[in-house]
Amino acid sequence: MQRLVSRMTRYEARMRADGVLDEKQYVGSVDAWDLGRASKMARWGLGARYGSLPEAESAVIQAGRAAALTYKSWQDFSAGYILGRSLHFDEEEFGAWYQDMVKAHHILMSTPDSPWLTIPFR
């Protein structure tokens, strides 16, 4: 457990340095990683014809509701997603698994017509 906490602390420090987290902000949950994957699985299932459009929509809405209960903003959700993905794949390399999501975070938080800036989180 101590090793996991140490890894999380190092990622949060790096996320602060990279402008994903504010100076004193911490990631409260990595549920965003699983919720994002649930949404993707629903869309893949629809594309592969394993489910109907109403079933996929229901799954995505359910994931969105769960996210709204856990996170307060797109930025907060994004930080949880980045940390969850990094803990799953990156092995503290701060490589592409981490960097690609940091880049996406900055684009989505700064592009004027981004859904993160035009669609309320809740």
C-alpha positions, 0 to 999 in steps of 0.5 A: 500500500505504501508503494502505491501511495508513493507512486500517487504522490509522485504523479500528483507532483508531476501533474502540478508541475505540468499544470494539470493540478493546482499547487495544493490540489490532490486527486480524490479518486481515480474512478474517472479511469474506469468510468471513461473505459465503461463509456468506451466499452459501451461505444465499442459494443454498439459499433460491434453490434453487441448492443443497441443504441438505447443500451449504449446511451444508457451505459454512457449516461450511467457513467456520466451520473457516476462521474458527477457524484465523484467529481466537481468539474471537467478538470477534476475528472481529467486529473482522476483519469490521468492518474488512473491511466498512469497507475494502470499503464505507465510504471512511473516512466512519465512516458506516452501513457502519461504525456498523451493525456496531459496534452489532451487535458491542456487542449480540452481545457484551453480550446474555446469550442472544447466540450469541456468549456462549452458543456457544463460538467453537471 
